[in-house]
Amino acid sequence: WHDGDVCNDRTVAALAKHSLLQAEAGAHMIAPSDMMDGRVGIIRRALDDKGYGGVAIMAYAAKFSSGFYGPFRSALGSDQCLGKGHKKTYHMDPRNGDEALREAGLDLCEGADSLLIKPGLPYLDIIWRVKNHFKVPTFAYHVSGEYALLKTGAEQGIIDYDRALIEVMMAFKRAGCDGVFTYAAFEIATLIKDGSYESFF
């Protein structure tokens, strides 16, 4: 950090080293979540130079400064690690959808193979725009706050958890997602496997 701002170039250099370590350990895909400028291109070159051209990159193309990360950050204590800094200095402004398309385009030009939008549900419009504009594999991250809202609502007797969960996943698919990262993955898989979700509709 420098004067409350993250040091972009030093961070990207560290990310390239981390990516190589992951590739050497057998990773088939690297998914940098940092939102640093130019990181996809530098990671791609680092991987290619060391013979890991087949390792794919999923870019967190649009990671917004969001209130939905709360449960995860509280558990991790990440906000206390930042000193005077704040993630909003390098995460995206939730009011600016056009910037998401610019960032996604830059990541693809630098060598990204797929794109991820985070959080998911509050940004269905961004998922839709990215998928329709670039027509590449596009994913959503259904983050801890989104998941916790469903769980809390169910605990309070406000919603039918299973049904609401499936509706959320359907919303992601309608918006154009090729896949969703979610804390509810096991629960969704169970609902699909036993066919019980079909009774909701």
N, C-alpha and C positions, 0 to 999 in steps of 0.2 A: 504494500500500500504506500501511496505517496500523497499527502495532503487530502486524505479521505478518498482518493481514487485508486483503483486497482492498476498495477503496472501491466499494461497489455502485453508488451513484447517479452518481458521476463516470464510472464505466465504462459504464453504460447510456447516458449522454449521448453518450459517444464512439461507442458502437455505433450509435446512431441516425444520427450524422453519416456513419459509414462505410457504413451501409446506403443512405443517400441517394446517396452517391458511386457505389455499385455499381449502383443503379437508373438513375442518370443515364448510366452507362457502357453500359447495355443489359441488365443482369441481369434474368432472368425470375423468379428466386427468391433469397431471402436465407436463409441458414442459420446463425444465430448459435449458436456453440458454447460460450459463456462460462458458462452456468448462473447468471447474475445474476438476482436477483428483479425481476420486472416488465418485463424487457427486451422481451418479445414485444409487449406492449401499447404501449410507447413507440415501438418501431420501426414498428408498424402505423400509429399515429397520424401519425408523421413522414412515412411514405410516402404515406398518404392525403392529408395536408395539401398535399403537393407534386404531387399528381396522379398518383401511382403506385399507385393502388388495385388495379391488376391484377397487381402484383408479389406473388408468393406468399411465405409464410414457412414454412420447415421448421424446427421447433424441436428442438434437442437436448434432448428432454424429460427424459431420464435419462442423464446422463454421470457414470459412476461413477469414484471414486478407485481406479484400477486399476494392477496391475503389468504389464499387457499393452501399455502405451504405450511401453515402454522403447526399442525401436529408433528410433522416430520422434523421441522426445525427445532421445536421444543425438545423433542426426544434426543436430537443430536447435539443441541446446544450451539448450533452453528452461528447464530446471530451474536453470541458473546465472543466469538473468535475474530470479529471484524474490527474491533477497536472503535475508532471514530468513523470507519467506513460504512457503507450501506450498499446492499446488492442492487438497489435501484440505479446506481451509477453505471451499471453495465447490463442490467436486465431491461427489457423493453417496456415502454410506457403503454399501459393498457388502452389508452385513448387513441393510439396510433396504429391503425390496421395496415396502412400503406407501407409502413416501414417493415412489417413482417414479410411482405412480398419481396421487397428489396433485399432483405437479409437472406431469404430463401434462395433467391436468384444468385446472390454472391456465393453462397455455400455450394450450390450446384456447379457454378463456374470453377470453383476451387477443387472440385472432385468428389463432392458428397454423392453417395449412392441412394440415400433415402433421407427424408425429412421428418422431424418430430416437432409437434406443437405442445407447449406446456404452459399452464394447465390446459385441460381439455374442454370440459363442458361450457365454461364461460366464453370460450373462443371457437365455437362451432363455425362462426362466420369466417374466421381466419383459416380453419381447416378446409372449408369449402372453397375459398378463394385460392389457396395454395394448390390444392389438388386439381382444380379446374384449369388453373393457369399453367402449371408446370407438368402435370400428368406424369408424376413420378411416385414411387411408393411413399405414402404419407401416413404418419402415425400420430396418435394422441397419447399424452400421459395423463391418466386419470389420477390426480395427485391425492395426497393424504387428506387434505381438507374436504375435497369432494367426497371421498370415501367416508370420512368421519360424519359428514352431514347425513348421509344415508343411514349409517349405523345409529346415530343419535336419534334420528327421526323414528326409526323402527323401535328403539328402546323406549321412546316416549309414547308409542302407540299411534303415531301420527301417520305413518305410511306402512305399506306392505313392502318390506325390504326386498324380497326376491323380485317382485314385480317391478318395483321402481328401478332396481339395478339393471334388469333386462331392458327396460325402456331407455335408460341412459346409454347402454351399449348400442341399442338400435339407433339412437340419435347420432352417435359417433359414426356408425356405418352409413347412415343417410347423408351425413356431411362429407363423406368421401374417404373415411379412414380405411386403410388396408389392414390395420391392426391397432390394438389398444394396450398400453401398459397400465395395469391396474392392480391394486392390492386385493381386489376381489376375484382374481383370475381363477383360483381353485373353486370358489363358489359358483362362478359362471359356468365353468367346465362341468361341474356336477349337475347343474340345472339343465344343461344341454344334453349331457349323457343320459340322464334318466327321462328326458322329454317332458319334465314337469312344467317348463316355461310355456309350453303350448296352451296350457289351461288358463293362462292369464288373459288371453285375447280371443 
